Amino acid sequence: MTPSPKRTVLITGCSAGGIGDYLAQAFHARGDCRVFATARNPSKMSHLAALGIETLALDVTSAESIASCVGKVAAETNGRGLDVLVNNAGNGSPGPLMETDMEAARHVMELNFWAVLETTRGFLPLLIKSGRGVIVNNTSAGSSILLLWAGVYSLAKAATAMMCEVLRLELEPLGVQVVDIKTGGVKTNFHSNQLGDSRDPTLVPGSLYETARKEIEAHMGGKELREGAVEVDVYATKVVADLLGGKRAPRFVWQGAGSRLLWMSLTFFPSSVMDMLVRQVSKLDVIEKVMKDARRVGGKP
């Protein structure tokens, strides 16, 4: 009896230390998956290559790079197609929404939404050809709950979450399934990668929130989220188990710190409860008090 061919999986955003890196390792560790790990800079995946994982260059914001990668995967799979596409690459631009640099905001939308759409369109023929194609988009919990001082990120992820819903039904006649990963708190280098180094994000000079700069900047760095976050390898193993554990791919995957609480809140409680949770996590009451006290001292109402 001829053994079933390995399930082929391509993951975007696999640079060392991120979620994509550990998802690639988790899929590979199963032994029944052939993994294509991708990143804009392949040198940041040398540790994956050392594990026997195939690495490919892919800049998801470049149509030319996407087309080249699609061609390589088609050749490597001998026309069998691609079974799983994991759209994981993404970034953020921390800060109050009304003070976000517009060029940075457009880049966040480009990488978190438009690049996901274009990458999916590029690989769709291979996903259809496999006969069991699955598109997995990591929209994060930020697509379902507003993240104060990270509004552009939430907007982009919410748009991608709606893309999941549209594609889930539009691609159903083509035999392609769609999964939305609602990622909670996970210990990665995501926050430092947003700035290209280990600096904490800061408010713009002369910010509308100047009097509460200290309190807001402490939250913008994601310290509170990281403190309660789960280890990324544990998260990745659970996500892969959820994705491949049933006869059909799930509509949603809820993993990471706080993700189950978020699901319960969205499912069973009114929106006012969500507002309360957001206020608590972001310490909005403290920020409001600091700003009111500053106005009072300055003689303003």
N, C-alpha and C positions, 0 to 999 in steps of 0.2 A: 504494500500500500504506500503510495507516494505521500510523504508528509506535507502538511499545509505550508505554503510559503510564509515567511515571516511577515508580520504586519509592518508596513513602511510608515515612518513617522518623520515629518519635517517640523522643526521648531525654530521660530525666529527669536532674535535677541538672546543669544546664548553666551554672551561674554562672561568671563569668570566672576563668580560671586553673586550672580543674579538668579532669579527664578528659572529662566530658560536653561541656564547651566545645570541646575539640579533636576529639572524635568527631564533633560536629555539623559542624565545619569540614571534616573529612576526608570525610564522606559527601557534603557539599555540593560539594566540589571535584571529585568524580567527574563531575558534570554529568548523571547519570542518576538522581539521587535528589531527592525533594522532602522537605526536612527540617523537622520541627517540633521546635524546641529549647524545653525547658521548665525552669522554675525557680520557686521560691516567690516570688522577687522579680524580676519582669521587667526592672527597671532594671539588674540585673547581667548582662543579655544584650544591652545596647544595641549592643555591637560586632558581635554576630552579626546583628542586624537590619540593620546598616549593610552587611553582606556580602550581603544578600538572603535570609537565612535567616529563616523564619517563627518567631516566638517567642510562646509562650503561658504564662500563669500556671498553675502546678500545684504544689500542696502535697500531696505523696504521703501525708501522714498525715491528710488530711482527705477523708472520703467525699464531701462536697459538692463540693470542689474537683476531685476525680477525675471525678465525674459531669459537671461543667460542662465539663471539658477533653475528655472523650469526646464530648460533644455537639458541641463546636466542631469537632473533627477529623472527625466524621461529616458535618457540614455542608460543611466545606472539601473533603472528598474526594468529595462528591456521591454518597454511598452506596456507593462502591467498596470501602471498608474500609481497613484499615491493614496494610501489609506487614511492617514490622519495629518491634517495641517493645524499646527498650534501657533496662532498669532499671539505672540507674547511681547514683542518689542514695544517699548513705550517710554515716555518720560513725563515730567511735570514741570511746572513753573510756579513755585510757592509765592504767596502774597495775596493781599486783598484784591478781589476781582477788578475793582475800579482803578487800581493802581498797577495792574499787570502791564508790562511792556507788550505792545501789540505785536511786534515781530516775534517775540518769544511765545505769545499766545497762539499765533498762527502756526508756529512750529509744533507746538503741543498738539493742536488739532490735526496737523499734517501727519505726525507720527502715530498718534493714537487712534485716528479715525480714517483719514483718506488713504494712508499707507496700508491699513488693514484691508480696506475695500479693494485696493488695486492688487495687493498680494493675493487675496482670495480669488479675484477674477483671473489672475495669471495661472494659478494652480488648479482652478476649477475643472478644466478638461481632464486632468490626471485624476482628480478625485472622483469624477463621474466614471472614468474608465475602470477604476479599481472595483466598482460594483458594491463597495461598502465604505465609501468616503465619509469622513467626519471632519467638520470644521470646528475648531475649538478656539474661542476668543477669550482672552483673559481681560475681562472688563473691570474686575476688582469690585470690592464693596463700594468704592467711590462712585460707581454708576447708579447705585440705589439709595445712597445716603449722602446728603450734602457734606462736603468737607470744607469747613471754614478755613480761610487763608490758603486754600488750594482749589479755588473755584474753577479755574480753566481746566485742570485735570479732571474734576468731576463732570464738567460739561462734555469734554471729549469722550470720557468713558461712558457717559449716559447715551451719547449718540451711537457709540459702538454697541451698547446693549440693545438699542432699538434695531440696529442693523441685524443683530442675532435673531430677533423676533421676526423681522421681515424675511430673512434668508431661510429661517426654519421652515416656513410655509412655502415660499417660492421654490425652494430646492427639493422639497418633498417629492414632487413628481419625477425628479431626476435621480432619486435614490440617495441623496446626500443629506446627512444629519448635521445639526448645528448645536453646539454646546456653549453655554455662557458660564465661565468660571467667575464666581463672586469671591475674590480673594480678600481675606481679612488681614490682620497683622502678621507679617512674616519678617524674620530677621535677614535682611539682605543689605547690599550697599546702594539701594535705590536712591536714598536721600542725598548721599554724597555724590552720586553720579549725576544728579541734576545740575550740580555746580562744577563738575569736572574735578573736584578735589574734596577735601574733608571739611571745608568751611560750612558754617551754619548760614542759612539764608537770612537776609535782612530786609527790613522795610526800606522803601525809597527815601531819599533825603526830603525833609519837609512833608512827611506823610500826614494824611488826614488823621491817622491814629498815633501821631507822634507822642502824645502823653502816655500811651500804653505800649510804647515800643518794646520795652523789656518783656512784658507779659506775652505779647503777640509773637515776637521773634522766638521766644522759648517754645511756643506751640508750632510755629512754622517749620522748625527743624525736625519735627516728627518724633521727638524724644518720648512723649507719652505713649505713642503707638508702638515704638520699638521695645519699650520696657515690658510690655505684656505680650509681645509677639512670639510666635512659635518658631522653632528651628526650621530653616528652609528645607533641609533634607527630609524631615518628618512630613512637612507640608507636601513636598513633591511626591513622596511615596503614596500618600493618601489620595492625592489628585489622580495619579495614574491608576490606582486601584478603582477609584470611582468611575473613571473614563472607560476602563476596559473590563469591569467586573460583571456587566450584564449582557444580555442578548442585544440590547439596543443601548446606544449612548444616552446618558441622562440629559434632560433639558437644561438643568443647572447643576453646578458643582459648588457647594459652599464649604470652603476650607480656609484655615487661617484663624488667628485669634479674633473673637468677636463675631465671626461670620454666622454662627448658628443663632446667636442672640439677635443679630440683625434680621435674620430670616423670621424668627418668632415675632419680632416687633413689627415687621412689615406685614406679616400674615394675620396677626391676632389683635393688634393694638391700633388706636387712631393715630393720625399724623402728629398730634400734640405730644405723644409719648416720644416720637422720634426727635422732635424739636428739643424736648427736655434732655434726651441723651446727648444730642449734639452740643447743647449748651454746657452740659457737665464735662464732657470730654475736652471741649475747647476752652473751658473756664471763662465763658463769655460773661458770666455774672461778675467775676473779678475784674475783667477788662472794662465792663460798663462802669463799675464803681470807681476804678482808677481815673477814667476819663471824666466822670461827673465831678469827682473831687477836684480834679485839675481845673475844670471850668469854674467851679465855685471859688477856688483860690484866686483865679484870674478875673473874678467879677462878672463872669458870663453865666447866663441861665442854664 
